[in-house]
Amino acid sequence: MKNKIFAIFCTFAFSVNIKVSPYLQDASPHEITIMWETDSNEQSIVEYGLNISLGNIEIGSSQISSGSSQIHTVTILNLISVLLKVAVR
């Protein structure tokens, strides 16, 4: 059975200027990296799960891009078919 990501939902707990929307990077059968760019250096969080209630959280990192931009990176290991929600808190 091939693993797939069904959906990505983006929410932010406060006003964040999204410079680059979330995108998938370095996909393999059992892991994937989600990256996005904002004007905030807040915590990088991806919520994921097997249904709409999600239930799992992965915390990543951010690094300075150009100027005040931050590139957020979160990698999910041991991936199975999931739903994702990307958040900055």
C-alpha positions in Angstrom: 0.0 0.0 0.0 1.4 3.4 -1.0 1.5 6.1 1.7 -0.2 9.4 0.7 -0.8 12.7 2.3 -4.5 13.6 1.9 -4.7 17.2 2.9 -2.8 20.2 4.4 -4.6 22.8 6.5 -2.9 26.0 7.6 -3.8 27.9 10.7 -2.0 30.6 12.6 -2.8 31.6 16.2 -2.0 35.2 15.5 -1.3 37.6 12.7 1.4 36.1 10.5 2.5 37.2 7.1 2.9 34.0 5.1 5.6 34.7 2.5 5.7 31.2 1.1 2.8 28.8 1.6 3.6 25.3 3.1 5.1 22.9 0.6 6.3 19.3 0.8 10.0 18.5 0.5 12.2 15.3 0.6 9.3 12.9 0.4 10.0 9.2 0.9 7.6 6.3 1.6 7.8 6.8 5.4 8.8 10.4 6.0 8.2 13.9 4.7 9.4 17.4 5.4 6.9 20.4 5.4 8.4 23.8 4.9 7.0 27.3 4.8 8.2 30.9 5.2 6.8 33.7 7.3 7.7 37.0 9.0 7.6 35.3 12.4 10.2 33.4 14.3 7.6 31.6 16.4 7.5 27.8 17.0 7.1 25.6 13.9 4.3 23.0 14.4 2.6 20.5 12.2 -0.4 18.6 13.5 -1.3 15.4 11.8 -3.4 12.3 12.1 -5.5 9.6 10.4 -8.7 11.7 10.5 -9.9 15.3 10.9 -9.3 15.2 14.7 -5.6 14.9 13.9 -4.1 13.9 17.3 -0.3 14.1 16.6 2.0 17.0 16.8 5.5 17.4 15.4 7.6 20.4 16.3 10.3 21.6 14.0 12.6 24.6 13.7 13.0 27.9 11.9 16.0 29.7 10.5 16.5 33.2 9.2 16.1 33.5 5.4 16.5 36.9 3.8 15.9 40.0 5.9 13.4 39.2 8.7 11.9 36.2 6.9 11.9 32.8 8.7 11.9 29.4 7.0 10.0 26.9 9.1 10.9 23.2 8.7 9.1 20.2 10.2 9.8 16.5 9.4 7.4 13.7 10.1 9.0 10.3 10.5 7.2 6.9 10.4 4.6 8.3 8.1 1.4 6.5 7.2 -1.6 8.0 5.4 -2.4 11.2 7.3 -4.0 14.6 7.4 -1.8 17.6 8.2 -2.3 21.0 9.7 0.6 23.5 9.7 0.6 26.1 12.5 2.8 28.8 13.9 2.2 29.6 17.6 
